[in-house]
């Protein structure tokens, strides 16, 4: 059960933060291949190491994404206009609205 949970969390983190489109598909394929190889292992210590590695990597992906989001929210050397537009778009989407496209000459 622990293997399935670690596998699911890792794939979810990779899909969310790296992406699943064609050019980045090899990340997901590598993870699937490694977990399929670990099914055939009989050494419990090796399996536990792979589970720990999967948990650590998914934690790192989520943490880096969260850290990047915090840097944007604290306005660390970035333009806040894009962030504010994204925040307003998310707020509008929560109530079922969509912001109109603004014309910029």
N, C-alpha and C positions, 0 to 999 in steps of 0.2 A: 504494500500500500504506500509506503514511503517513497518507493521508486516512482510510482505513478504520479504522486503529488509533486515531487521534484521535477519530473519530466514536464508536467502540465504548467507549472509556474515558470520554468525556463522557456518553454515555447511561447507562452503568453508575453513574457518580458521581451523576447527577441522580436516577436511580431509587433509589439507596441512601440519599441524604442529603436529598433534597427529597420524593420520593415520586411514585407514579404514579397515585394515586387520582384520581377525577373532578375535584376542585376544583383540583388541581395539575397536571393533564394538559397545560395550555397551555405549561408550560416544555418538556416533551418535544416537543410539536408544533412549537414555534418552532425548536428545534434541528434537527428533521427537515427542516423547510421551508428553513432556511438552508443546510443541507448539500446539499439538492437543487438550490437555486439556484446553489451554487458549482460544481456539476458542469458547468453550461453556460458557466462563465467560461473565457476563453482566456488571460487575463492570469495568468501564473505567480506574479507578485509578490502579487497579490490573493489567490490561493489559499493561498500560504504564510502570509500575514497571518491568514487565517481559521483555518488549522491551528494557528498559534501561539496565537491567541485561544482556541481550543477546548482546547488543552493547558493553557493558563494557568488557564482557568476550572475545568477538572476538578481541577487541582492545588489551586486555592483552596478548592473544595468539600470535598475530602478533608482539607485542612489545617485548615479551620475545624472540621470534625467531630472530627478528632484533638485539636485544642486544647480543644474542649469536653469531650471524654472525659478529658483530662489534668486539667482544672479539677475535674471531679467526683471523680477519683481522689485529688487532693490535698486534698479537702474544703475548697474555697474557698467559704465561706458557703453551703453546701448541707447538707441532711440526708443522712447517709450510709445511712440505712435502706433507701431505694429502690435505691441503688446496690448495697448488699450483697445484697439480695433478687434483683436482676438477675444478679449474679455467681454466686450460689448456684444460681439457676435454670439458667444456662448450664452450670455444672459438672455439674449433675444431668442435663441434656439430653445432655451428651457421653457419658454412660454409659447412656443410654436410659431415664432415670427422669424423673418429673415431680413437682414439689413439690405437696403438697396445698394447697388454698385454706384460708386461716386465717380463722376467723370473728372479726370485730371488732364488738362490740355498739355 
